[in-house]
């Protein structure tokens, strides 16, 4: 596969439009992410590409030619990791892999060699004869990755693949996946609401309510925030935000606030903190923390809401 293109994709549930005129591409050897909260339309896009849902409008192009996602020949070129686990927990890890190899018609010798390779890649060789029911959540996700790679797909579709993994397990998962992806020239389309997972992508499309908000590399998107992020814990943070805006003016931008938390953006946060402390009324401030912006901050900047879907005051960056 040289290039997948989605052109003007529109999907509806009844009268509700869940994906609106979405266009994007995935090149050979590229990892592209769809980043957005639940309800953004990300999983619907994958369902269309898997042939599980027909689009209302739009075209799918593969290597410059229209295609149908229900074509069996195309499906042989795809690998899919669904959001919910699809392993048989009554079988061992190796038995799960042998079952899929049989479904894809791999010969016994080819299947054995590829299963050994895949188990080694995901670090499960020593646990291959244990029942999957005894695996941790992270081990199950790694086994699903091993399974989907057995038939050597050209395009891998992944729906929230790191859901339920802690930070360390997420890094291990993506380190293993990126190593295989570079070795095989595999193209990947991943949907996620996790900023940390999105960082592993070459290019991101930020979606909200079925529409594309912005596109770019993770670094390019983080630069949109334009500085450091300061988190302030204080009494009556909303009122404090107004006071700080009057006192410090253009030196800061209020990203969002609630009753106890205020998030600001400043180009040189370490220089602003002393001025900020001096401007705060005595006894109101509980803590101040500074960090570099994340992709989650980018989404808040664009929508005024978090990727977890909580409603906040409109962003003013």
Backbone torsions as a table, in degrees:
resi	resn	phi	psi	omega
1	UNK	NA	124.5	178.7
2	UNK	-93.2	-37.5	-175.8
3	UNK	-162.9	130.4	171.4
4	UNK	-104.5	133.2	177.8
5	UNK	-127.5	134.9	172.6
6	UNK	-114.6	122.3	-172.2
7	UNK	-122.7	116.0	173.9
8	UNK	60.6	37.6	-176.6
9	UNK	-70.3	126.2	175.5
10	UNK	-130.5	131.7	179.5
11	UNK	-131.9	145.8	180.0
12	UNK	-131.7	149.5	164.3
13	UNK	-113.2	101.2	-172.6
14	UNK	65.6	-125.0	178.6
15	UNK	-89.7	-10.1	-176.5
16	UNK	-83.2	124.8	176.8
17	UNK	-85.3	118.9	-177.6
18	UNK	-105.2	-19.7	171.7
19	UNK	-137.1	128.7	-172.2
20	UNK	-123.6	105.6	172.1
21	UNK	49.5	50.6	-177.8
22	UNK	-86.9	131.2	177.0
23	UNK	-131.6	134.3	175.9
24	UNK	-164.8	173.7	179.5
25	UNK	-140.0	158.9	173.9
26	UNK	-131.8	117.8	-179.0
27	UNK	-88.5	167.0	179.2
28	UNK	-59.8	129.2	178.2
29	UNK	74.3	14.3	-177.7
30	UNK	-104.5	144.4	174.1
31	UNK	-110.0	111.6	-177.1
32	UNK	-113.4	134.7	-179.3
33	UNK	-114.7	141.1	168.8
34	UNK	-103.3	110.4	-175.1
35	UNK	-108.8	128.7	178.1
36	UNK	178.2	168.4	-179.2
37	UNK	-75.5	172.8	172.5
38	UNK	-58.6	136.3	-178.3
39	UNK	90.9	2.4	-179.0
40	UNK	-78.3	-13.5	-179.1
41	UNK	101.6	5.4	-174.8
42	UNK	-64.3	-51.6	-177.5
43	UNK	-65.5	-30.6	177.2
44	UNK	-62.7	-39.7	177.9
45	UNK	-59.9	-45.1	179.5
46	UNK	-65.1	-37.6	178.4
47	UNK	-61.4	-37.8	176.8
48	UNK	-64.9	-44.9	-178.0
49	UNK	-68.7	-26.7	176.7
50	UNK	-83.0	-8.3	-177.1
51	UNK	82.5	13.5	-179.3
52	UNK	-89.2	-13.3	-179.7
53	UNK	-146.1	137.7	177.3
54	UNK	-89.9	137.4	178.8
55	UNK	-74.7	154.5	174.6
56	UNK	-74.8	-42.5	177.6
57	UNK	-145.5	163.6	173.8
58	UNK	116.3	168.2	-179.1
59	UNK	-128.8	147.3	173.1
60	UNK	-113.4	128.5	-177.2
61	UNK	-124.3	135.4	176.3
62	UNK	-127.0	118.8	-177.0
63	UNK	53.2	39.9	175.4
64	UNK	83.7	2.1	-177.7
65	UNK	-122.0	141.0	176.8
66	UNK	-62.3	147.1	177.3
67	UNK	-144.8	161.0	174.2
68	UNK	-105.6	130.8	-178.9
69	UNK	-68.9	-10.4	178.0
70	UNK	-91.6	0.1	-180.0
71	UNK	-67.6	120.6	-179.6
72	UNK	-57.7	-33.7	179.4
73	UNK	-65.9	-36.5	177.1
74	UNK	-68.1	-41.6	-176.5
75	UNK	-62.2	-28.0	176.2
76	UNK	-67.1	-20.6	-179.5
77	UNK	-91.8	-3.7	-177.4
78	UNK	-105.6	150.7	165.8
79	UNK	-126.4	138.7	-174.8
80	UNK	-129.3	126.8	170.6
81	UNK	-110.4	109.7	-177.2
82	UNK	-80.6	163.6	-178.8
83	UNK	-64.4	-41.4	-179.4
84	UNK	-95.6	141.6	-179.0
85	UNK	-58.0	144.4	179.8
86	UNK	-130.9	30.2	178.6
87	UNK	-87.4	155.7	172.7
88	UNK	-92.7	107.5	-174.5
89	UNK	-75.2	-10.2	175.9
90	UNK	-84.7	-3.1	177.0
91	UNK	-109.6	162.5	174.2
92	UNK	-76.1	170.4	177.2
93	UNK	-59.1	-46.4	-179.0
94	UNK	-65.4	-38.7	179.7
95	UNK	-63.5	-36.5	175.4
96	UNK	-60.6	-40.7	-179.8
97	UNK	-70.8	-39.0	179.2
98	UNK	-65.0	-34.8	178.5
99	UNK	-62.7	-47.1	-179.3
100	UNK	-67.5	-38.6	178.0
101	UNK	-58.6	-38.7	178.3
102	UNK	-67.1	-39.5	179.8
103	UNK	-63.7	-31.2	178.4
104	UNK	-89.5	2.6	174.8
105	UNK	74.4	24.8	178.2
106	UNK	-74.8	140.9	176.8
107	UNK	-66.6	160.9	-177.1
108	UNK	-59.2	-43.6	-178.1
109	UNK	-68.5	-42.2	178.4
110	UNK	-64.6	-43.3	-179.8
111	UNK	-61.4	-44.8	-178.4
112	UNK	-61.8	-43.2	-179.3
113	UNK	-65.6	-43.3	-178.0
114	UNK	-71.1	-34.8	177.6
115	UNK	-65.1	-43.6	177.4
116	UNK	-59.9	-43.7	-179.8
117	UNK	-63.8	-45.1	-177.6
118	UNK	-66.8	-41.0	178.2
119	UNK	-63.9	-37.0	176.3
120	UNK	-67.2	-38.9	-179.7
121	UNK	-60.3	-42.8	-175.1
122	UNK	-95.6	6.2	175.0
123	UNK	71.3	33.5	-178.7
124	UNK	-118.5	14.0	-177.6
125	UNK	-58.5	-38.8	-177.3
126	UNK	-75.9	-15.3	-178.7
127	UNK	-112.4	13.1	-172.9
128	UNK	-65.5	-24.9	-177.6
129	UNK	-97.6	5.3	175.3
130	UNK	-85.8	149.1	174.6
131	UNK	-63.5	140.2	179.9
132	UNK	-62.5	-26.6	177.4
133	UNK	-59.1	-22.9	179.9
134	UNK	-91.2	-2.1	-178.5
135	UNK	-78.9	151.4	170.3
136	UNK	-75.8	169.5	178.4
137	UNK	-59.3	-41.2	179.3
138	UNK	-65.3	-38.5	178.6
139	UNK	-65.4	-38.3	179.1
140	UNK	-64.2	-41.9	179.2
141	UNK	-64.7	-38.0	178.7
142	UNK	-68.4	-36.2	177.4
143	UNK	-66.8	-38.0	176.4
144	UNK	-62.7	-37.5	176.3
145	UNK	-63.5	-45.3	178.7
146	UNK	-59.7	-42.2	-176.8
147	UNK	-64.7	-42.9	-174.6
148	UNK	-73.0	-15.1	-179.1
149	UNK	-91.5	-6.6	-172.7
150	UNK	-61.3	-38.7	-175.4
151	UNK	-91.5	12.1	175.8
152	UNK	57.9	62.3	178.9
153	UNK	-67.6	155.1	175.9
154	UNK	-92.2	-29.2	179.8
155	UNK	-130.4	126.9	-179.8
156	UNK	-109.1	123.6	177.1
157	UNK	-104.7	126.6	-173.7
158	UNK	-131.4	125.2	-178.4
159	UNK	-108.7	105.7	-179.4
160	UNK	48.3	55.3	-172.7
161	UNK	-67.0	-23.1	-177.1
162	UNK	-99.8	11.7	-179.4
163	UNK	-60.1	130.0	178.5
164	UNK	89.5	-4.3	179.5
165	UNK	-92.0	143.3	173.8
166	UNK	-77.5	175.5	-173.4
167	UNK	-59.6	-41.8	-178.6
168	UNK	-67.7	-42.6	179.4
169	UNK	-66.4	-36.1	177.9
170	UNK	-62.0	-44.2	179.7
171	UNK	-63.5	-42.6	179.4
172	UNK	-63.4	-42.8	-179.2
173	UNK	-58.6	-49.5	-176.1
174	UNK	-75.5	-29.1	174.5
175	UNK	-63.1	-43.9	177.8
176	UNK	-64.8	-44.3	-178.1
177	UNK	-65.2	-44.0	-178.5
178	UNK	-67.3	-32.9	177.1
179	UNK	-63.0	-45.5	178.1
180	UNK	-66.4	-41.7	-178.2
181	UNK	-60.8	-42.6	179.0
182	UNK	-68.7	-37.9	-178.7
183	UNK	-66.1	-40.0	-173.5
184	UNK	-97.7	-8.0	-174.6
185	UNK	67.8	30.9	-175.5
186	UNK	-74.6	138.4	172.5
187	UNK	-95.0	141.3	-176.1
188	UNK	-133.7	134.2	168.9
189	UNK	-118.4	120.1	-176.3
190	UNK	-123.4	137.0	173.5
191	UNK	-109.5	138.2	-175.5
192	UNK	-158.8	156.5	169.8
193	UNK	-114.4	8.8	-176.7
194	UNK	-98.1	115.8	178.8
195	UNK	-57.0	-38.6	-179.1
196	UNK	-64.6	-38.4	178.1
197	UNK	-68.8	-39.5	-179.2
198	UNK	-62.0	-24.9	180.0
199	UNK	-63.4	-20.8	-178.7
200	UNK	-82.6	-4.2	-177.8
201	UNK	-86.6	151.4	174.1
202	UNK	-75.1	-35.3	-176.4
203	UNK	-147.4	145.2	-176.9
204	UNK	-126.0	145.2	167.3
205	UNK	-116.0	119.9	179.9
206	UNK	-91.9	120.0	-177.3
207	UNK	-112.3	147.9	172.1
208	UNK	-151.4	127.3	178.2
209	UNK	52.5	41.8	173.2
210	UNK	82.6	1.7	-176.9
211	UNK	-121.5	149.3	176.7
212	UNK	-78.7	123.6	179.3
213	UNK	-92.0	-44.6	-177.0
214	UNK	-162.8	157.4	-178.5
215	UNK	-137.7	144.9	177.4
216	UNK	164.5	178.8	175.4
217	UNK	-72.5	158.5	177.0
218	UNK	-54.0	-41.0	-179.9
219	UNK	-64.1	-44.7	179.1
220	UNK	-60.3	-40.7	-178.3
221	UNK	-69.4	-40.8	178.4
222	UNK	-62.2	-33.3	-179.4
223	UNK	-65.7	-19.1	177.5
224	UNK	-63.0	-29.5	-178.9
225	UNK	-66.6	-33.3	169.6
226	UNK	79.9	26.8	176.1
227	UNK	157.1	-156.2	179.3
228	UNK	-87.7	157.4	177.2
229	UNK	-110.0	125.3	179.0
230	UNK	-110.2	129.8	176.5
231	UNK	-111.8	122.4	-177.0
232	UNK	-115.4	128.0	171.7
233	UNK	-102.4	123.6	-175.5
234	UNK	-157.8	162.1	173.2
235	UNK	-73.2	134.9	179.7
236	UNK	50.0	61.5	-175.0
237	UNK	-62.6	-31.5	179.9
238	UNK	-63.6	-42.5	178.1
239	UNK	-68.6	-37.4	178.0
240	UNK	-62.9	-36.7	178.8
241	UNK	-58.5	-43.4	178.7
242	UNK	-63.2	-41.6	-179.4
243	UNK	-66.0	-41.9	179.8
244	UNK	-68.2	-36.6	178.3
245	UNK	-62.5	-40.9	177.6
246	UNK	-67.4	-39.8	-175.7
247	UNK	-76.3	-37.3	-172.1
248	UNK	-109.3	-13.7	173.6
249	UNK	56.4	-127.6	-174.1
250	UNK	-72.3	-5.4	-179.8
251	UNK	-67.5	-19.3	-179.5
252	UNK	-141.9	162.1	173.5
253	UNK	-127.6	134.6	177.8
254	UNK	-81.9	118.0	178.4
255	UNK	-83.1	-55.1	176.6
256	UNK	-162.2	162.7	180.0
257	UNK	-153.6	152.7	169.2
258	UNK	-135.1	-158.2	-174.1
259	UNK	-68.0	-29.8	-174.1
260	UNK	-124.2	-8.9	-175.4
261	UNK	-129.6	135.6	178.8
262	UNK	-128.4	126.9	178.6
263	UNK	-114.7	126.0	-177.1
264	UNK	-119.7	160.1	173.1
265	UNK	-122.9	132.1	179.3
266	UNK	-143.7	141.5	-176.4
267	UNK	-66.9	-37.2	177.6
268	UNK	-129.6	78.9	-173.3
269	UNK	-59.3	-36.6	-177.9
270	UNK	-65.3	-27.6	177.5
271	UNK	-83.7	-26.5	-178.1
272	UNK	-78.8	-28.2	-173.2
273	UNK	-56.4	-46.6	178.4
274	UNK	-59.1	-39.8	178.7
275	UNK	-67.1	-37.9	179.6
276	UNK	-64.2	-43.4	179.6
277	UNK	-63.1	-38.8	-179.3
278	UNK	-68.7	-29.8	-177.4
279	UNK	-83.1	-16.3	-178.4
280	UNK	-76.6	133.7	175.3
281	UNK	-59.4	144.8	-179.4
282	UNK	-56.9	137.0	174.7
283	UNK	82.5	-5.8	-177.7
284	UNK	-86.0	-31.8	-171.4
285	UNK	-86.3	133.5	177.0
286	UNK	-104.6	-43.0	-179.8
287	UNK	-161.4	157.0	174.9
288	UNK	-135.4	130.0	177.6
289	UNK	-130.4	144.4	-179.6
290	UNK	-124.0	142.0	177.2
291	UNK	-153.0	166.9	174.1
292	UNK	-77.0	153.5	-177.9
293	UNK	-67.7	149.6	176.3
294	UNK	-113.1	173.3	175.8
295	UNK	-66.7	-25.9	173.5
296	UNK	-63.6	-37.1	177.0
297	UNK	-66.2	-33.8	177.4
298	UNK	-61.4	-43.8	-179.5
299	UNK	-64.9	-40.8	177.8
300	UNK	-61.9	-40.4	179.3
301	UNK	-61.1	-40.0	-176.2
302	UNK	-76.9	-33.5	-170.3
303	UNK	-121.6	-18.6	-173.2
304	UNK	78.5	6.9	179.6
305	UNK	-128.1	158.2	178.5
306	UNK	-86.9	164.3	177.1
307	UNK	-67.0	-19.2	176.1
308	UNK	-79.0	-6.9	173.5
309	UNK	93.9	5.3	178.3
310	UNK	-74.1	141.1	177.5
311	UNK	-84.6	133.5	178.2
312	UNK	-131.6	179.4	176.3
313	UNK	-69.0	151.7	-177.8
314	UNK	-56.2	142.5	176.8
315	UNK	-68.4	147.1	-179.4
316	UNK	-127.0	14.8	178.3
317	UNK	-63.2	NA	NA
